[in-house]
Amino acid sequence: MGLNRAIFKLGKSVNLDSDNGKEAFGLKFTEDNVRAVVEYGEEIQAQKKPTRNKKYYRLDISDIKRDVLHEVGSDTWIESLKNQVRIRYAIFCKKRPCYKS
């Protein structure tokens, strides 16, 4: 539930594509879909897709909420993002810069 909460703080709709190199699937769901799963036991069905024969994972969040749109791109948000990248990916950044300032 933690990931769902984080996703739905950003937007209302999700498209997830995953490929392990042998099998691939796509999954579309909304906040209402997840609520129906929790409250009524409904299911969210993934759709099988053709594989790209390589590992791939993509999570698209759409219908972004107004307060998020307002914050994204602000100086505070950009600095926070840079700091989080430094913390999480420091080992990789030591070899080469992760981003340009």
matplotlib code that plots the C-alpha trace (Angstrom):
import matplotlib.pyplot as plt

x = [0.0, 2.9, 3.8, 0.1, -0.1, 3.0, 1.8, -1.6, -0.2, 1.2, -1.6, -4.8, -4.0, -1.1, 0.2, 2.8, 4.8, 7.2, 9.3, 11.8, 13.2, 11.0, 7.5, 5.9, 2.8, 1.0, -1.3, -3.5, -5.3, -6.7, -7.0, -10.7, -9.6, -7.3, -10.0, -12.4, -9.8, -9.3, -13.0, -14.8, -12.2, -12.3, -9.4, -7.1, -6.1, -2.7, -2.5, 0.1, 2.3, 5.0, 8.4, 11.3, 13.6, 15.3, 14.5, 12.3, 10.2, 8.2, 5.7, 3.7, 1.6, -1.0, -3.8, -1.2, -2.8, -2.8, -0.6, 2.0, 2.0, 2.4, 5.5, 7.3, 9.9, 10.1, 13.6, 12.8, 11.6, 14.6, 17.1, 15.2, 15.4, 19.2, 19.8, 17.7, 19.7, 22.9, 21.9, 20.5, 22.9, 26.1, 28.1, 27.3, 27.9, 31.4, 32.4, 30.7, 28.2, 24.6, 23.3, 24.5, 23.8]
y = [0.0, 2.4, 2.5, 3.0, 5.9, 7.5, 7.0, 8.4, 11.5, 12.4, 11.5, 9.5, 7.0, 4.6, 2.6, -0.1, -1.9, -4.7, -7.1, -9.6, -10.5, -13.6, -12.3, -8.9, -7.4, -4.1, -2.9, 0.1, 1.2, 4.2, 5.1, 4.0, 0.6, 0.0, 1.1, -1.4, -4.2, -3.3, -2.7, -5.2, -7.8, -6.8, -7.6, -5.6, -7.6, -7.3, -7.6, -9.9, -8.0, -9.0, -9.1, -6.9, -9.7, -7.5, -6.3, -3.2, -1.5, 1.6, 3.3, 6.2, 8.4, 10.6, 12.9, 14.7, 16.5, 20.4, 20.8, 18.5, 20.4, 23.6, 22.3, 20.4, 22.6, 25.1, 25.9, 24.0, 20.9, 20.8, 21.2, 18.5, 16.2, 16.8, 16.0, 12.8, 11.7, 12.4, 10.3, 7.4, 7.2, 8.5, 5.4, 5.8, 9.5, 9.1, 7.5, 10.2, 13.1, 12.0, 15.3, 18.7, 21.7]
z = [0.0, 0.5, -3.2, -4.1, -1.7, -3.1, -6.7, -6.0, -4.2, -7.7, -10.0, -10.6, -13.4, -13.8, -16.7, -15.9, -18.5, -17.5, -19.5, -18.1, -21.5, -21.8, -21.0, -21.0, -19.6, -19.3, -16.5, -16.4, -13.3, -11.4, -7.8, -8.0, -9.4, -6.5, -4.0, -5.6, -5.1, -1.5, -0.6, -2.9, -3.9, -7.5, -9.8, -12.0, -15.0, -16.7, -20.5, -22.0, -24.5, -27.0, -25.3, -26.4, -25.4, -22.9, -19.4, -19.3, -16.7, -17.0, -14.7, -16.1, -13.8, -15.5, -14.5, -12.3, -9.4, -9.4, -6.3, -7.8, -11.1, -9.1, -7.3, -10.0, -11.6, -8.7, -7.3, -4.1, -5.9, -8.2, -5.3, -3.4, -6.4, -6.8, -3.2, -3.4, -6.5, -4.7, -1.7, -3.6, -6.5, -4.9, -5.7, -9.4, -9.4, -8.1, -11.4, -13.5, -12.9, -12.7, -14.0, -15.0, -12.8]

ax = plt.figure().add_subplot(projection="3d")
ax.plot(x, y, z, "-o")
ax.set_aspect("equal")
plt.show()
